[in-house]
């Protein structure tokens, strides 16, 4: 339950609280004692456009004061990291999803809806680019082919991304996932319909998040969560739910530096026969040799080539590094 202004303090005194939700310029803060407070944002914080944008995001530590019986955010403390994406729409701009994270859990499924490697690799590339550890939670394993599930997880394990086969419905490995989230502020990201909110409910039953279903006609998920929301069901468990999405645009990554966003590629870069190797059909390509030997997953190399092609097309062959990658593939 959200309360009103914070407890009485001297006029103009500044206090600190964690931003747990942002809605159209109004924010919900969590005070040190656990109380939730509604706050507005001072215009000077929002900038010239007088729009909140990325000025205050979930995970920020906000500075606020009480003015005329209202909590007013006057600034945010420096962020140690952010997780971003390209904002939807035609305008090329950054959308910061959340700040000050310890890890990202990407929730996927093999069926209902089917696994989207293009989407998964975009999210993981963005996390790697921004230096945030990531994990994979393969949900709905109770209705999946176990061999295929293990194969997918093995592909990402070779990329340095640990994974778990879980079932929000049966509870399989949910306790294990809860343990790897303890003590780490964790952002959950997922394609619409993969059961992300259901999984979060299983991790913290008191949340009662609205769970969506897959549209039986289109095979696509319905959106349930409408804004990022940080919850703390236990003192050492901070989970951030995000709206399910059907596409993910990269931010700050161009076609020429995309290979750096695939961690398993990094030790091999510079080992190709040709210095300008594009890792496509050139002889002596270290990445293709590694894929043939099983050192890296062939599916990941295929995904990289497809994504780079999209980035090149969208940038007109340039390298401005603000990819709009759409794909569900």
C-alpha positions in Angstrom: 0.0 0.0 0.0 1.3 3.4 -1.0 1.3 6.1 1.7 1.4 9.8 1.5 4.3 12.2 2.3 7.2 10.9 4.2 7.5 11.5 7.9 8.0 15.1 9.0 11.4 16.6 8.3 12.8 20.2 8.3 11.5 22.2 5.3 13.8 21.7 2.4 15.6 18.7 3.9 16.7 16.1 1.4 16.0 12.4 2.0 16.8 9.3 0.0 14.7 6.4 -1.2 14.7 3.7 -3.8 12.7 4.1 -7.0 10.5 1.0 -7.4 8.1 2.2 -10.1 7.7 5.0 -12.6 4.3 5.9 -14.2 3.9 9.0 -16.5 6.0 11.3 -14.4 4.9 10.0 -11.0 7.2 7.7 -9.1 6.8 5.2 -6.3 9.6 5.2 -3.8 10.6 2.7 -1.1 11.9 4.3 2.1 14.5 2.6 4.3 11.8 1.4 6.7 9.9 -0.3 3.8 7.1 2.2 3.4 6.1 3.1 -0.2 5.8 6.7 -1.0 4.3 8.5 -4.0 6.5 11.3 -5.4 6.5 13.7 -8.3 9.6 14.8 -10.2 10.8 18.4 -10.2 10.7 20.0 -13.6 14.4 20.8 -13.6 15.2 17.1 -13.3 13.1 16.2 -16.3 15.1 18.6 -18.6 14.3 20.8 -21.5 11.6 18.6 -23.0 9.8 18.4 -19.6 9.3 14.7 -20.1 10.6 12.2 -17.6 12.3 10.0 -20.1 15.4 8.5 -18.6 15.8 11.1 -15.8 14.4 8.8 -13.1 14.1 5.0 -13.6 13.5 1.9 -11.5 16.5 1.1 -9.4 17.6 4.7 -9.0 18.4 6.0 -5.6 16.4 9.2 -5.6 16.9 12.4 -3.5 13.6 14.0 -2.5 12.3 16.7 -0.3 8.8 17.4 1.1 7.3 20.5 -0.5 3.7 21.6 0.2 2.9 18.2 1.7 4.2 16.4 -1.5 7.3 14.3 -2.0 9.3 15.9 -4.8 12.3 14.1 -6.4 15.1 16.7 -6.8 17.7 14.4 -8.3 19.1 10.9 -8.5 22.5 9.6 -7.3 25.0 8.4 -9.9 24.2 5.0 -11.4 26.7 2.2 -11.4 25.1 0.7 -14.5 22.0 0.7 -16.7 20.2 -1.8 -18.9 19.0 -0.1 -22.1 17.1 -0.8 -25.3 16.2 1.2 -28.3 12.9 2.9 -27.6 10.0 1.8 -29.7 8.7 4.0 -32.5 10.5 5.9 -35.2 12.5 8.3 -33.0 16.1 6.9 -32.5 16.6 7.2 -28.8 17.6 5.2 -25.7 15.1 3.8 -23.3 16.7 2.9 -19.9 14.8 -0.1 -18.5 16.4 -0.1 -15.0 19.5 1.0 -13.2 21.9 -0.3 -10.6 21.5 -4.0 -11.4 23.4 -7.1 -10.3 22.1 -9.5 -12.9 19.5 -10.0 -15.6 17.4 -13.2 -15.9 16.1 -13.8 -19.4 13.0 -15.9 -19.3 12.3 -18.0 -22.4 10.3 -21.0 -23.4 10.6 -23.7 -26.1 6.9 -24.0 -26.7 3.8 -21.8 -26.3 5.4 -19.5 -27.5 8.3 -21.1 -29.3 11.9 -20.1 -28.5 13.0 -16.9 -30.3 16.8 -17.1 -30.6 17.0 -13.7 -32.3 15.2 -12.1 -29.3 17.3 -14.0 -26.7 20.6 -13.1 -28.3 19.7 -9.4 -28.6 18.9 -9.2 -24.9 22.0 -11.1 -23.9 24.2 -9.0 -26.3 22.8 -5.8 -24.7 23.6 -7.2 -21.2 27.1 -8.1 -22.2 27.6 -4.7 -23.8 26.6 -3.0 -20.6 28.7 -5.3 -18.4 25.7 -6.8 -16.5 25.9 -10.6 -15.8 23.0 -12.6 -17.3 21.3 -15.9 -16.8 18.7 -17.9 -18.7 15.6 -19.3 -17.2 14.0 -21.8 -19.7 10.4 -21.9 -18.4 7.6 -24.3 -19.2 10.0 -27.2 -19.2 7.1 -29.5 -18.0 5.7 -29.3 -21.5 9.0 -29.1 -23.4 11.3 -31.7 -25.0 13.9 -32.3 -22.4 16.7 -33.1 -24.9 16.0 -29.9 -26.8 15.9 -27.9 -23.5 19.3 -29.3 -22.5 20.7 -28.5 -26.0 19.6 -24.9 -25.8 21.0 -24.5 -22.3 24.3 -26.0 -23.4 24.6 -23.6 -26.3 24.4 -20.6 -23.8 26.6 -22.3 -21.2 29.4 -22.2 -23.9 28.6 -18.5 -24.2 29.2 -18.1 -20.5 25.5 -17.7 -19.7 24.3 -20.1 -17.0 20.9 -21.5 -17.4 18.1 -23.4 -15.6 15.3 -25.4 -16.9 12.3 -24.4 -14.7 8.6 -24.7 -14.5 6.5 -22.0 -12.8 3.6 -24.4 -13.0 5.1 -27.4 -11.3 7.7 -25.5 -9.2 10.7 -27.4 -10.8 13.9 -25.6 -10.0 12.1 -22.5 -8.8 13.9 -22.8 -5.4 17.2 -23.0 -7.2 16.4 -19.8 -9.2 15.3 -18.1 -6.0 18.7 -18.8 -4.5 20.7 -17.4 -7.4 18.7 -14.2 -7.1 19.3 -13.7 -3.4 21.5 -10.8 -2.6 21.4 -9.7 -6.3 19.1 -7.0 -7.7 17.7 -9.0 -10.6 15.9 -7.7 -13.7 13.6 -10.2 -15.4 13.1 -9.8 -19.2 11.0 -12.0 -21.4 9.2 -12.3 -24.7 5.4 -11.9 -24.3 3.8 -15.1 -23.2 6.8 -17.0 -21.8 5.4 -17.0 -18.3 7.6 -14.4 -16.7 5.0 -13.0 -14.3 3.9 -16.5 -13.5 7.5 -17.4 -12.7 7.9 -14.3 -10.5 4.7 -15.3 -8.7 6.2 -18.7 -8.0 9.4 -17.1 -6.7 7.5 -14.8 -4.4 3.9 -15.9 -4.0 2.8 -12.7 -2.2 3.3 -10.7 -5.4 0.1 -11.8 -7.1 1.3 -10.4 -10.5 -1.2 -10.7 -13.3 -0.2 -13.6 -15.5 -0.9 -13.5 -19.2 -1.6 -16.2 -21.7 -0.6 -16.9 -25.3 -3.1 -15.9 -27.9 -4.2 -19.2 -29.5 -4.8 -17.5 -32.9 -1.6 -15.6 -33.3 0.6 -17.7 -31.0 1.9 -14.5 -29.5 1.8 -13.5 -25.8 -0.4 -10.9 -24.3 1.1 -8.0 -22.4 0.4 -8.1 -18.6 2.9 -6.0 -16.8 2.6 -2.3 -17.9 5.7 -0.8 -16.3 8.9 -2.0 -14.7 8.3 -2.7 -11.0 10.8 -3.5 -8.3 9.6 -5.7 -5.5 11.3 -6.9 -2.3 9.3 -9.9 -1.0 12.2 -10.7 1.4 15.0 -8.6 2.8 17.6 -10.1 0.5 15.5 -10.6 -2.6 14.9 -7.8 -5.1 13.1 -8.7 -8.3 12.2 -6.3 -11.1 9.4 -7.3 -13.4 9.2 -5.8 -16.8 6.5 -5.7 -19.5 6.7 -8.6 -21.9 7.9 -7.5 -25.4 7.7 -9.0 -28.9 10.9 -7.4 -30.2 14.1 -5.9 -28.7 16.1 -3.1 -30.3 19.8 -2.9 -29.4 21.2 0.4 -28.1 24.9 1.5 -28.4 25.9 -1.5 -30.5 26.8 -1.2 -34.1 27.6 -3.9 -36.8 31.4 -3.5 -36.3 31.4 -4.0 -32.6 28.6 -6.6 -32.3 31.1 -9.4 -32.1 32.3 -7.9 -28.8 28.8 -8.4 -27.4 29.1 -12.2 -27.8 31.4 -13.1 -24.9 32.5 -16.5 -26.3 33.8 -14.8 -29.4 36.1 -12.4 -27.7 39.1 -14.8 -27.1 39.0 -15.7 -30.8 38.8 -12.2 -32.3 42.1 -11.3 -34.0 42.9 -15.0 -34.6 41.4 -15.2 -38.1 43.6 -15.5 -41.2 42.5 -12.1 -42.4 42.6 -9.0 -40.3 39.4 -7.7 -41.8 37.5 -11.1 -41.5 33.8 -10.7 -41.4 33.3 -14.2 -40.0 31.1 -15.1 -42.9 32.6 -17.2 -45.7 36.3 -16.2 -45.4 38.8 -19.1 -45.2 40.7 -19.4 -41.9 37.9 -17.8 -39.9 38.6 -18.6 -36.2 34.9 -18.4 -35.3 33.9 -20.9 -38.0 36.7 -23.3 -36.9 35.4 -23.0 -33.3 31.8 -23.6 -34.3 32.8 -26.7 -36.3 34.7 -28.1 -33.3 31.9 -27.3 -30.8 33.9 -24.7 -28.9 31.1 -22.2 -29.6 27.6 -23.0 -30.6 26.9 -22.9 -34.4 23.5 -21.5 -33.6 25.0 -18.5 -31.9 27.3 -17.8 -34.8 24.3 -18.0 -37.2 22.4 -15.6 -34.9 25.3 -13.2 -34.9 25.6 -13.1 -38.7 21.9 -12.5 -39.1 21.8 -9.8 -36.5 24.9 -8.0 -38.0 23.2 -8.1 -41.4 20.1 -6.4 -39.9 22.2 -3.8 -38.2 24.1 -3.0 -41.4 20.9 -2.7 -43.4 19.3 -0.4 -40.8 22.3 1.8 -40.6 22.7 2.0 -44.3 26.0 0.2 -44.0 27.2 2.6 -41.4 28.4 1.9 -37.8 26.6 4.5 -35.7 25.9 1.9 -33.1 22.3 2.4 -32.5 20.7 -0.7 -33.9 17.0 -1.0 -34.2 17.0 -4.8 -34.4 13.5 -6.0 -34.5 13.4 -9.7 -34.9 11.6 -12.4 -33.2 13.6 -15.0 -35.1 
